[in-house]
């Protein structure tokens, strides 16, 4: 259930947002571009400006540039959040000169090791930008991809030195095998630094089509898991599902040799988020009953929280009963946008 927005409201919303920076209040991610794309893709383009009005107090001015980034010196600027405006300008120029899929294919393997950047929000934003471009290529959507890639480059954060633990045959079982870290580790970066061991999963996959199948399995497993484990941290655990789904959405726009490394990076990111925020015990999920996907979208929109809307978007991609239960669980656990 995805809808091509022919109203122009998504593009209006993106143009409105491109005067704002990728973050607010220090380092919190600006979720608005991702949410408006989700709403438009789910047939709710008419609601994007109303939702933006509610979210507007979280939009901050576009950051000031420092110095132009070039093809010769980009490595020095990678992972420097002060250079967000410089990176966005760099990708704006690149996308004006070359086809967007070529730019994406060149930079995806460079950025993939830093998938953990800004709590995985940059890759999620890229996934939404790519879906919008696949539906229709125009200037606001190309600009959105430049902002998304620029944000990822500025916040690029590799994680290395992880010890591998025995894995499992399925994504569900592998996520169950992830050891949780202590719950008093503080914010995202201290928690991520405390992740030292993760189970292996799908490490023997070498075929691109198999990689896509396993990534689909991972998105389903992580989405299902939110219905039973989301109470561990109602906001952050959303990303265990939405980050790999952003990668899955991007695969068709990438060269096939990049699909396998994308699977491995998505697994590590999803497992790391699981380790950082998993509760001590799961709860039984409540079947959603006789409710349609369209009704779940309406409930998510009425609730308004950005993570609720994005998890609902992913749940509809999965499309089964427990995925809808996960979306309803997020509505139940999360604070409404209007609060």
LINHUNOR-V742435 format. One record per residue. N is the residue number from 1. RES is the residue in one small letter. PHI is phi in whole degrees, 0 to 359 (NA if undefined). OMEGA is omega in radians with two decimals (NA if undefined). NEAR is the number of other C-alpha atoms within 12 Angstrom. Layout:
BEGIN
n | res | phi | omega | near
N | RES | PHI | OMEGA | NEAR
N | RES | PHI | OMEGA | NEAR
END
This chain:
BEGIN
n | res | phi | omega | near
1 | x | NA | 3.00 | 22
2 | x | 241 | -3.03 | 24
3 | x | 231 | 3.04 | 21
4 | x | 280 | -3.13 | 26
5 | x | 279 | 3.10 | 28
6 | x | 258 | -3.08 | 18
7 | x | 278 | -3.06 | 18
8 | x | 85 | -3.08 | 23
9 | x | 290 | 3.08 | 27
10 | x | 299 | -3.12 | 45
11 | x | 294 | 3.04 | 34
12 | x | 299 | -3.12 | 27
13 | x | 295 | 3.13 | 34
14 | x | 296 | 3.10 | 38
15 | x | 299 | 3.10 | 24
16 | x | 297 | -3.06 | 26
17 | x | 278 | -3.04 | 37
18 | x | 285 | 2.95 | 34
19 | x | 271 | -3.14 | 23
20 | x | 256 | 3.12 | 30
21 | x | 278 | -3.13 | 37
22 | x | 282 | -3.09 | 45
23 | x | 219 | 3.05 | 34
24 | x | 210 | 3.12 | 22
25 | x | 52 | 3.06 | 14
26 | x | 102 | 3.13 | 16
27 | x | 210 | 3.09 | 25
28 | x | 291 | -3.04 | 23
29 | x | 282 | 3.00 | 32
30 | x | 282 | -3.07 | 38
31 | x | 273 | -2.96 | 41
32 | x | 302 | -3.14 | 49
33 | x | 299 | 3.13 | 50
34 | x | 289 | -3.10 | 46
35 | x | 292 | -3.10 | 44
36 | x | 294 | 3.07 | 46
37 | x | 293 | 3.09 | 50
38 | x | 300 | -3.11 | 48
39 | x | 297 | 3.14 | 45
40 | x | 296 | -3.13 | 40
41 | x | 291 | -3.13 | 39
42 | x | 259 | 3.03 | 36
43 | x | 80 | -3.11 | 28
44 | x | 240 | -3.14 | 34
45 | x | 300 | -3.14 | 31
46 | x | 296 | -3.10 | 25
47 | x | 261 | -2.95 | 29
48 | x | 293 | -3.12 | 39
49 | x | 290 | 3.09 | 29
50 | x | 297 | 3.10 | 21
51 | x | 295 | 3.14 | 35
52 | x | 299 | 3.10 | 36
53 | x | 299 | 3.12 | 20
54 | x | 289 | -3.07 | 23
55 | x | 270 | -2.89 | 27
56 | x | 297 | -3.14 | 24
57 | x | 288 | 3.09 | 17
58 | x | 260 | 3.12 | 25
59 | x | 265 | 3.12 | 28
60 | x | 244 | -3.10 | 24
61 | x | 300 | 3.09 | 20
62 | x | 299 | -3.08 | 25
63 | x | 292 | 3.13 | 27
64 | x | 282 | 3.07 | 20
65 | x | 287 | 3.09 | 18
66 | x | 251 | 3.12 | 17
67 | x | 198 | -3.10 | 19
68 | x | 296 | 3.06 | 23
69 | x | 266 | -3.12 | 29
70 | x | 239 | 3.08 | 18
71 | x | 296 | -3.10 | 16
72 | x | 274 | -3.01 | 10
73 | x | 235 | -3.04 | 14
74 | x | 297 | -3.12 | 24
75 | x | 300 | -3.14 | 19
76 | x | 292 | -3.09 | 19
77 | x | 266 | -3.08 | 29
78 | x | 295 | 3.12 | 33
79 | x | 82 | 3.12 | 30
80 | x | 256 | -3.07 | 25
81 | x | 296 | 3.08 | 31
82 | x | 292 | -3.05 | 28
83 | x | 259 | -3.09 | 33
84 | x | 303 | 3.14 | 39
85 | x | 297 | 3.12 | 38
86 | x | 295 | 3.13 | 35
87 | x | 293 | 3.12 | 43
88 | x | 298 | 3.09 | 41
89 | x | 296 | 3.12 | 34
90 | x | 300 | -3.11 | 37
91 | x | 287 | 3.05 | 39
92 | x | 298 | 3.09 | 31
93 | x | 295 | -3.10 | 25
94 | x | 298 | -3.09 | 29
95 | x | 285 | 3.04 | 31
96 | x | 283 | -3.04 | 19
97 | x | 263 | -3.00 | 14
98 | x | 223 | 3.07 | 16
99 | x | 301 | -3.01 | 21
100 | x | 296 | 3.13 | 34
101 | x | 292 | 3.09 | 26
102 | x | 293 | 3.10 | 18
103 | x | 296 | 3.13 | 29
104 | x | 299 | -3.12 | 36
105 | x | 295 | 3.12 | 27
106 | x | 290 | -2.99 | 22
107 | x | 266 | -3.13 | 35
108 | x | 305 | 3.13 | 37
109 | x | 292 | 3.07 | 22
110 | x | 287 | -3.07 | 25
111 | x | 270 | -3.03 | 36
112 | x | 305 | 3.11 | 39
113 | x | 298 | 3.12 | 30
114 | x | 259 | -3.11 | 34
115 | x | 300 | -3.07 | 47
116 | x | 281 | -3.05 | 40
117 | x | 307 | 3.03 | 39
118 | x | 48 | 3.10 | 40
119 | x | 58 | 3.10 | 39
120 | x | 72 | -3.11 | 48
121 | x | 296 | -3.14 | 48
122 | x | 299 | 3.13 | 46
123 | x | 292 | 3.08 | 49
124 | x | 296 | 3.12 | 50
125 | x | 296 | 3.07 | 47
126 | x | 299 | 3.14 | 48
127 | x | 301 | 3.09 | 41
128 | x | 292 | 3.13 | 45
129 | x | 297 | 3.14 | 46
130 | x | 294 | 3.12 | 41
131 | x | 299 | 3.13 | 35
132 | x | 296 | 3.14 | 42
133 | x | 291 | 3.10 | 33
134 | x | 294 | 3.09 | 24
135 | x | 284 | -3.14 | 21
136 | x | 195 | 3.10 | 21
137 | x | 264 | 3.06 | 22
138 | x | 205 | -3.02 | 25
139 | x | 296 | 3.13 | 23
140 | x | 299 | -3.10 | 30
141 | x | 283 | 3.01 | 37
142 | x | 295 | 3.09 | 39
143 | x | 297 | 3.11 | 36
144 | x | 296 | 3.09 | 48
145 | x | 296 | 3.09 | 49
146 | x | 298 | 3.11 | 41
147 | x | 296 | -3.10 | 47
148 | x | 293 | 3.12 | 51
149 | x | 295 | 3.12 | 51
150 | x | 296 | 3.10 | 45
151 | x | 296 | 3.12 | 48
152 | x | 297 | -3.14 | 47
153 | x | 296 | -3.12 | 48
154 | x | 291 | -3.11 | 40
155 | x | 257 | -3.09 | 39
156 | x | 315 | -3.06 | 38
157 | x | 218 | 3.09 | 31
158 | x | 286 | 3.01 | 28
159 | x | 235 | -3.08 | 24
160 | x | 230 | 3.02 | 21
161 | x | 75 | 3.12 | 12
162 | x | 285 | 3.04 | 20
163 | x | 276 | -3.12 | 16
164 | x | 269 | 3.08 | 20
165 | x | 251 | 3.06 | 19
166 | x | 305 | -3.09 | 20
167 | x | 259 | -3.11 | 25
168 | x | 209 | -3.05 | 19
169 | x | 284 | -3.07 | 21
170 | x | 247 | 3.10 | 26
171 | x | 295 | 3.11 | 36
172 | x | 303 | -3.10 | 28
173 | x | 293 | 3.13 | 22
174 | x | 293 | 3.07 | 32
175 | x | 295 | 3.07 | 42
176 | x | 296 | -3.09 | 32
177 | x | 276 | -3.13 | 26
178 | x | 290 | 3.12 | 37
179 | x | 284 | -3.14 | 30
180 | x | 279 | 3.07 | 30
181 | x | 275 | 3.13 | 28
182 | x | 297 | -3.00 | 19
183 | x | 281 | -3.10 | 23
184 | x | 254 | -3.06 | 13
185 | x | 276 | 3.11 | 18
186 | x | 91 | -3.05 | 15
187 | x | 281 | -3.00 | 19
188 | x | 300 | -3.06 | 28
189 | x | 295 | 3.06 | 22
190 | x | 298 | 3.11 | 17
191 | x | 294 | 3.13 | 26
192 | x | 298 | 3.12 | 37
193 | x | 295 | -3.13 | 24
194 | x | 273 | 3.11 | 27
195 | x | 276 | -3.10 | 33
196 | x | 245 | -3.06 | 25
197 | x | 223 | 3.08 | 28
198 | x | 219 | 3.08 | 35
199 | x | 289 | 3.06 | 35
200 | x | 278 | 3.04 | 32
201 | x | 203 | 3.11 | 35
202 | x | 58 | -3.08 | 33
203 | x | 290 | -3.12 | 29
204 | x | 270 | -3.11 | 17
205 | x | 288 | 3.12 | 22
206 | x | 229 | -3.11 | 21
207 | x | 264 | -3.09 | 20
208 | x | 302 | -3.13 | 25
209 | x | 294 | 3.07 | 21
210 | x | 295 | 3.10 | 20
211 | x | 301 | 3.13 | 32
212 | x | 295 | 3.12 | 34
213 | x | 297 | -3.13 | 23
214 | x | 291 | 3.08 | 34
215 | x | 294 | 3.05 | 42
216 | x | 299 | 3.10 | 34
217 | x | 297 | 3.14 | 32
218 | x | 296 | 3.13 | 42
219 | x | 299 | 3.12 | 44
220 | x | 297 | -3.10 | 38
221 | x | 296 | -3.11 | 38
222 | x | 291 | 3.09 | 47
223 | x | 294 | 3.09 | 49
224 | x | 303 | -3.06 | 44
225 | x | 296 | 3.13 | 45
226 | x | 299 | -3.14 | 53
227 | x | 298 | -3.09 | 40
228 | x | 250 | -3.05 | 34
229 | x | 234 | -3.05 | 36
230 | x | 299 | -3.14 | 43
231 | x | 292 | 3.07 | 29
232 | x | 299 | 3.00 | 31
233 | x | 192 | -2.90 | 30
234 | x | 297 | -3.13 | 34
235 | x | 271 | -2.99 | 34
236 | x | 292 | -3.12 | 38
237 | x | 290 | 3.01 | 43
238 | x | 304 | -3.02 | 50
239 | x | 288 | 3.05 | 47
240 | x | 297 | 3.10 | 48
241 | x | 258 | -3.03 | 52
242 | x | 287 | 3.10 | 54
243 | x | 293 | 3.09 | 50
244 | x | 297 | 3.11 | 48
245 | x | 290 | 3.04 | 48
246 | x | 298 | 3.09 | 44
247 | x | 296 | 3.14 | 49
248 | x | 300 | 3.14 | 45
249 | x | 295 | -3.07 | 35
250 | x | 276 | -3.05 | 37
251 | x | 310 | -3.08 | 36
252 | x | 298 | 3.13 | 24
253 | x | 269 | -3.09 | 31
254 | x | 252 | 2.98 | 30
255 | x | 300 | -3.06 | 23
256 | x | 302 | 3.11 | 21
257 | x | 299 | 3.13 | 21
258 | x | 271 | -3.06 | 31
259 | x | 290 | -3.10 | 34
260 | x | 294 | 3.08 | 32
261 | x | 299 | 3.09 | 34
262 | x | 293 | 3.07 | 46
263 | x | 301 | -3.07 | 47
264 | x | 295 | 3.12 | 33
265 | x | 293 | 3.14 | 39
266 | x | 295 | 3.10 | 48
267 | x | 299 | -3.10 | 47
268 | x | 298 | 3.13 | 45
269 | x | 294 | -3.14 | 50
270 | x | 296 | 3.13 | 51
271 | x | 294 | 3.14 | 49
272 | x | 296 | 3.10 | 47
273 | x | 299 | 3.10 | 45
274 | x | 300 | 3.13 | 46
275 | x | 298 | -3.04 | 39
276 | x | 288 | -2.96 | 39
277 | x | 227 | -3.09 | 39
278 | x | 297 | 3.07 | 38
279 | x | 284 | 3.13 | 28
280 | x | 293 | -3.11 | 22
281 | x | 221 | 3.05 | 15
282 | x | 280 | 2.97 | 17
283 | x | 238 | 3.07 | 18
284 | x | 288 | 3.12 | 18
285 | x | 273 | 3.12 | 25
286 | x | 265 | 3.08 | 20
287 | x | 305 | -3.04 | 20
288 | x | 288 | -3.13 | 21
289 | x | 75 | -3.04 | 16
290 | x | 273 | 3.13 | 12
291 | x | 227 | -3.10 | 18
292 | x | 269 | 3.04 | 20
293 | x | 304 | 3.13 | 32
294 | x | 298 | 3.11 | 24
295 | x | 292 | 3.09 | 22
296 | x | 295 | 3.07 | 35
297 | x | 301 | 3.14 | 36
298 | x | 298 | 3.11 | 25
299 | x | 294 | 3.12 | 25
300 | x | 296 | 3.12 | 40
301 | x | 296 | 3.11 | 41
302 | x | 296 | 3.10 | 24
303 | x | 291 | 2.97 | 28
304 | x | 93 | -3.10 | 36
305 | x | 299 | -3.04 | 34
306 | x | 297 | -3.14 | 43
307 | x | 287 | 3.05 | 44
308 | x | 298 | -3.12 | 46
309 | x | 296 | -3.11 | 46
310 | x | 288 | 3.07 | 47
311 | x | 293 | 3.08 | 55
312 | x | 299 | 3.09 | 50
313 | x | 301 | 3.10 | 48
314 | x | 293 | 3.13 | 51
315 | x | 300 | 3.11 | 45
316 | x | 289 | 3.01 | 37
317 | x | 297 | 3.12 | 31
318 | x | 292 | 2.89 | 32
319 | x | 82 | 3.12 | 27
320 | x | 242 | -3.01 | 24
321 | x | 299 | -3.08 | 27
322 | x | 289 | 3.06 | 30
323 | x | 294 | 3.07 | 37
324 | x | 296 | 3.07 | 42
325 | x | 298 | 3.10 | 37
326 | x | 296 | 3.11 | 48
327 | x | 298 | 3.12 | 53
328 | x | 293 | 3.09 | 43
329 | x | 294 | 3.10 | 42
330 | x | 296 | 3.08 | 45
331 | x | 298 | -3.12 | 37
332 | x | 293 | -3.02 | 23
333 | x | 276 | -2.91 | 27
334 | x | 266 | 3.11 | 30
335 | x | 280 | 3.13 | 20
336 | x | 297 | -3.12 | 24
337 | x | 300 | -3.06 | 24
338 | x | 283 | -3.13 | 19
339 | x | 287 | NA | 10
END
